[in-house]
Amino acid sequence: MKTCILQNGRLSPAFETVLATEFDLCPLWQEPDPSAFLAQHGEKYVGLVTSGPVGASAALISALPSLQIICSRGVGHEKIDVKAAQSRGILVSNTPGVLTDCVADLAFGALLSVGRGICAADRFVRRGDWQHQRFSLTVRVSGKKLGIVGMGGVGRAIARRAAGFDMEVRYNSRRMVPEVTHDFEASLTKLAHWADFLVVSAPGGPDTRHLISAEVLAALGGKGFLVNVSRGTLVDEQVLVQALATGMISGAALDVFEDEPCVPEALLAMENVVLLPHIASGTKETFQAMEALVLENLRSFFSIGRLLTPIF
């Protein structure tokens, strides 16, 4: 008999086919009354497959009394109730590493776009404004100061890309990273004051909520640009909107928001903001690699009882 796996939220059609071939897979999202279904059938599922944006609530975990493993496509796990899983000895895995380069690529693309006004210039041409006036001057990116918030794999990949633009790099993180040669700045406010571009690549969760505060944005100042490719909760969004509206900072490029997919109305009309629909890891190659790692975690657990990439 195949192992019973519950699927919480959509994955790619090809991956869903693979999962259904290897396991007795139930797509919970297809059930008209998930709560009633779980009350009747929840005890038979020993594995749960989900994704970072969907996660697994304490209520869902509680409805699966036989659950042994949660495998999530994505790095972020703040939407998985890890404490509820830990209390029952349920193992949890994510898919780190495989999305690093694509997230770093997007971060640097967003940085270039907001600094050089690429998206705004595209709108300028499409509106026909070029027929009547010249586009406003922007700022040079090469040789500028780049502050990175969070020096994990993504932060290091962003720093490598910055080298190609002759940028000076400093970083802030929970602790100094011994293998990183860039200067460590223990004060996030001081890093923001120093930087021309401040890129956020730290993990989400309650410990980092509103890490980018009014104080940090004030320190970044009128010369500075904010780029966020981590989680929307790291930035105090209301404060950011005000900072952009008043010219406290020069601009922002945002791939993530506090209440996705809702974006503050005020941001939509701002020309100095690049708005992206949470696509940093959204490439065909990265999604294939993430889903392959989910599958390998499942295979490893059910064959030898260990995960390849455990969260804990």
C-alpha positions as CSV (number, residue, x, y, z in Angstrom):
1,M,0.0,0.0,0.0
2,K,1.2,3.5,-0.7
3,T,1.9,6.0,2.1
4,C,-0.9,8.4,2.7
5,I,0.1,12.0,2.1
6,L,-2.1,15.1,2.4
7,Q,-1.4,18.1,0.1
8,N,-2.2,21.5,1.5
9,G,-2.4,24.1,-1.3
10,R,-1.5,23.9,-5.0
11,L,1.9,22.8,-6.3
12,S,2.9,22.5,-9.9
13,P,0.8,20.1,-12.0
14,A,3.8,18.0,-12.9
15,F,4.9,17.6,-9.3
16,E,1.4,16.8,-8.2
17,T,1.4,14.0,-10.8
18,V,4.7,12.7,-9.5
19,L,3.4,12.7,-5.9
20,A,0.2,11.0,-6.8
21,T,2.3,8.2,-8.5
22,E,4.5,7.5,-5.5
23,F,2.0,8.2,-2.7
24,D,-1.6,7.9,-1.8
25,L,-2.1,11.7,-2.3
26,C,-5.1,13.7,-1.2
27,P,-5.3,17.3,-2.4
28,L,-7.0,18.9,0.5
29,W,-7.6,22.1,-1.5
30,Q,-10.1,20.1,-3.7
31,E,-12.3,19.1,-0.8
32,P,-15.5,21.2,-0.5
33,D,-15.5,20.9,3.3
34,P,-11.9,20.4,4.4
35,S,-12.8,20.4,8.1
36,A,-15.4,17.7,7.7
37,F,-13.0,15.7,5.5
38,L,-10.3,15.8,8.1
39,A,-12.6,14.9,10.9
40,Q,-13.5,11.7,9.0
41,H,-10.2,10.8,7.3
42,G,-7.4,12.9,9.0
43,E,-6.0,10.0,11.1
44,K,-4.8,8.1,8.0
45,Y,-2.3,10.7,6.8
46,V,1.3,10.4,8.0
47,G,2.8,13.1,5.7
48,L,1.8,16.6,4.8
49,V,3.1,18.5,1.7
50,T,2.7,22.2,1.6
51,S,4.4,25.4,0.5
52,G,5.9,28.5,2.2
53,P,2.9,30.8,1.5
54,V,0.3,28.2,2.5
55,G,2.1,26.6,5.5
56,A,0.4,24.4,8.1
57,S,-1.6,25.8,11.0
58,A,-1.9,24.3,14.5
59,A,-5.5,23.4,13.7
60,L,-4.5,21.4,10.6
61,I,-1.7,19.7,12.5
62,S,-4.1,18.8,15.3
63,A,-6.5,17.3,12.8
64,L,-3.8,14.8,11.6
65,P,-3.2,12.6,14.7
66,S,-0.9,10.2,12.7
67,L,1.2,12.9,11.2
68,Q,5.0,12.3,11.2
69,I,6.4,14.7,8.6
70,I,5.7,18.1,7.0
71,C,7.6,18.9,3.8
72,S,7.3,22.5,2.6
73,R,8.3,23.9,-0.8
74,G,10.1,27.1,0.0
75,V,12.6,28.4,2.6
76,G,10.3,30.5,4.8
77,H,8.4,28.5,7.4
78,E,6.7,31.2,9.5
79,K,3.3,30.0,8.3
80,I,4.0,26.5,9.6
81,D,3.2,26.2,13.3
82,V,6.6,24.7,14.1
83,K,5.9,24.7,17.9
84,A,2.8,22.5,17.4
85,A,4.8,20.2,15.2
86,Q,7.7,20.0,17.7
87,S,5.4,19.3,20.6
88,R,4.3,16.1,18.9
89,G,7.7,15.1,17.5
90,I,6.7,15.8,13.9
91,L,9.7,16.6,11.6
92,V,9.6,19.6,9.3
93,S,11.6,20.3,6.2
94,N,12.0,23.2,3.8
95,T,14.0,23.7,0.6
96,P,17.0,26.0,1.3
97,G,19.8,26.6,-1.0
98,V,18.2,25.8,-4.4
99,L,16.5,29.3,-4.7
100,T,19.5,31.3,-3.6
101,D,20.8,32.5,-7.0
102,C,17.4,33.4,-8.4
103,V,16.5,35.4,-5.3
104,A,19.8,37.2,-5.5
105,D,19.4,37.8,-9.2
106,L,16.0,39.4,-8.6
107,A,17.3,41.5,-5.7
108,F,20.0,43.0,-7.8
109,G,17.6,43.5,-10.7
110,A,15.2,45.3,-8.4
111,L,18.1,47.4,-7.0
112,L,19.1,48.4,-10.6
113,S,15.5,49.1,-11.5
114,V,14.7,51.4,-8.6
115,G,18.1,53.1,-8.7
116,R,18.1,53.8,-12.4
117,G,14.3,54.3,-12.7
118,I,14.0,51.4,-15.2
119,C,10.3,50.7,-14.5
120,A,9.4,54.4,-14.3
121,A,11.3,55.0,-17.6
122,D,9.3,52.2,-19.3
123,R,6.0,53.8,-18.2
124,F,7.4,57.1,-19.4
125,V,7.9,55.8,-22.9
126,R,4.6,53.9,-23.0
127,R,2.6,57.0,-22.0
128,G,4.2,58.9,-24.8
129,D,5.9,61.4,-22.5
130,W,9.2,61.0,-24.3
131,Q,7.7,62.9,-27.2
132,H,7.4,66.0,-25.0
133,Q,10.1,65.9,-22.4
134,R,13.3,64.2,-21.2
135,F,13.2,61.6,-18.5
136,S,14.5,62.7,-15.1
137,L,18.1,62.0,-14.1
138,T,18.6,58.9,-11.9
139,V,21.5,57.7,-9.8
140,R,24.6,55.7,-10.6
141,V,24.7,52.2,-9.1
142,S,28.3,51.3,-9.7
143,G,30.6,52.2,-6.9
144,K,27.8,52.9,-4.4
145,K,27.6,51.6,-0.8
146,L,25.4,48.4,-0.4
147,G,24.1,47.5,3.1
148,I,22.8,43.9,3.3
149,V,20.4,43.0,6.2
150,G,20.9,39.2,6.7
151,M,24.1,37.5,5.5
152,G,22.8,34.0,4.9
153,G,23.1,32.3,1.5
154,V,21.0,34.9,-0.3
155,G,22.9,37.8,1.3
156,R,26.2,36.4,0.3
157,A,25.0,35.8,-3.2
158,I,23.8,39.4,-3.4
159,A,27.3,40.5,-2.2
160,R,29.0,38.5,-4.9
161,R,26.8,40.3,-7.5
162,A,27.7,43.6,-6.0
163,A,31.4,43.0,-6.7
164,G,30.7,43.2,-10.4
165,F,29.4,46.7,-9.9
166,D,32.4,47.8,-7.7
167,M,30.1,48.3,-4.7
168,E,31.4,48.5,-1.2
169,V,29.5,46.1,1.0
170,R,28.7,46.0,4.7
171,Y,26.2,43.8,6.5
172,N,24.1,43.4,9.6
173,S,22.9,40.1,10.9
174,R,22.2,38.4,14.3
175,R,25.9,37.6,14.5
176,M,29.1,38.1,12.6
177,V,29.6,35.5,9.8
178,P,33.3,34.3,10.1
179,E,33.6,33.3,6.4
180,V,32.4,36.7,5.1
181,T,35.1,39.3,4.5
182,H,32.8,42.3,4.3
183,D,32.6,44.6,7.3
184,F,30.1,43.6,9.9
185,E,27.9,46.4,11.4
186,A,26.2,45.5,14.6
187,S,23.9,48.5,14.5
188,L,21.3,48.3,11.7
189,T,20.7,52.0,12.1
190,K,24.3,52.7,11.5
191,L,24.4,50.4,8.5
192,A,21.4,52.2,7.0
193,H,23.0,55.6,7.6
194,W,26.1,54.4,5.8
195,A,24.4,52.7,2.9
196,D,23.1,54.1,-0.4
197,F,21.1,50.9,-1.0
198,L,19.8,48.8,1.8
199,V,18.8,45.2,0.8
200,V,16.7,43.1,3.2
201,S,17.4,39.3,2.9
202,A,16.8,38.2,6.5
203,P,14.3,35.5,7.6
204,G,10.8,36.4,8.6
205,G,9.0,35.6,11.8
206,P,8.2,37.4,15.1
207,D,11.8,38.1,15.9
208,T,12.3,40.2,12.8
209,R,8.9,41.9,12.6
210,H,9.2,45.6,11.6
211,L,13.0,45.3,11.8
212,I,13.1,48.1,9.2
213,S,11.6,50.8,11.4
214,A,11.1,54.5,11.2
215,E,14.5,54.9,12.8
216,V,16.2,52.8,10.2
217,L,14.4,54.5,7.3
218,A,15.3,57.9,8.7
219,A,18.9,56.8,8.9
220,L,18.8,55.6,5.3
221,G,17.7,59.1,4.4
222,G,17.0,61.0,1.3
223,K,19.9,59.5,-0.6
224,G,18.9,55.9,0.1
225,F,16.9,53.2,-1.5
226,L,15.3,50.1,0.2
227,V,15.1,46.7,-1.5
228,N,13.1,43.9,0.2
229,V,13.2,40.4,-1.1
230,S,12.7,38.5,2.2
231,R,9.3,38.9,3.9
232,G,6.9,41.8,4.0
233,T,6.7,41.6,7.8
234,L,10.3,42.8,8.2
235,V,9.3,46.3,7.1
236,D,6.9,48.6,8.9
237,E,4.8,49.2,5.8
238,Q,2.9,52.2,7.1
239,V,6.1,53.9,8.0
240,L,7.6,53.0,4.7
241,V,4.7,54.6,2.8
242,Q,5.1,57.8,4.7
243,A,8.9,57.8,4.2
244,L,8.4,57.5,0.4
245,A,5.6,60.1,0.3
246,T,7.6,62.7,2.2
247,G,11.0,62.0,0.5
248,M,12.5,60.6,3.7
249,I,14.1,58.0,1.4
250,S,14.6,58.1,-2.4
251,G,12.8,55.0,-3.4
252,A,12.0,51.3,-2.7
253,A,11.8,48.1,-4.6
254,L,9.5,45.6,-2.9
255,D,8.9,42.0,-3.8
256,V,7.0,41.2,-0.6
257,F,4.3,42.9,1.4
258,E,2.7,42.6,4.9
259,D,-0.7,41.5,3.6
260,E,-0.1,39.8,0.3
261,P,-1.4,40.0,-2.3
262,C,-2.8,43.3,-1.0
263,V,-0.5,46.3,-1.7
264,P,-1.1,49.7,0.0
265,E,-3.0,51.9,-2.4
266,A,-0.6,54.8,-1.8
267,L,2.3,52.8,-3.3
268,L,0.5,52.1,-6.6
269,A,0.8,55.8,-7.7
270,M,4.4,56.3,-6.7
271,E,6.9,56.6,-9.5
272,N,9.9,55.9,-7.2
273,V,8.7,52.5,-6.2
274,V,9.2,49.1,-8.0
275,L,6.4,46.7,-7.0
276,L,6.7,43.0,-7.7
277,P,4.3,40.1,-7.0
278,H,6.6,38.0,-4.7
279,I,8.6,36.5,-7.6
280,A,12.1,36.3,-6.2
281,S,12.2,32.5,-6.4
282,G,9.7,32.4,-9.2
283,T,11.7,30.7,-12.0
284,K,11.0,27.4,-13.6
285,E,14.4,26.1,-12.6
286,T,14.0,27.1,-9.0
287,F,10.5,25.6,-8.6
288,Q,11.7,22.4,-10.2
289,A,14.6,22.2,-7.9
290,M,12.5,23.0,-4.8
291,E,9.9,20.3,-5.7
292,A,12.7,17.8,-6.4
293,L,14.0,18.5,-2.9
294,V,10.6,18.0,-1.3
295,L,10.3,14.7,-3.0
296,E,13.8,13.6,-1.9
297,N,12.9,14.6,1.7
298,L,9.8,12.4,1.5
299,R,11.7,9.5,0.1
300,S,14.5,9.9,2.6
301,F,12.2,10.0,5.6
302,F,10.1,7.1,4.6
303,S,13.1,4.9,3.7
304,I,15.6,5.8,6.4
305,G,13.7,8.0,8.8
306,R,15.8,11.1,8.2
307,L,15.3,14.4,6.3
308,L,17.8,15.9,3.9
309,T,17.0,19.5,4.9
310,P,15.3,19.6,8.3
311,I,14.2,22.8,9.9
312,F,14.8,21.2,13.3
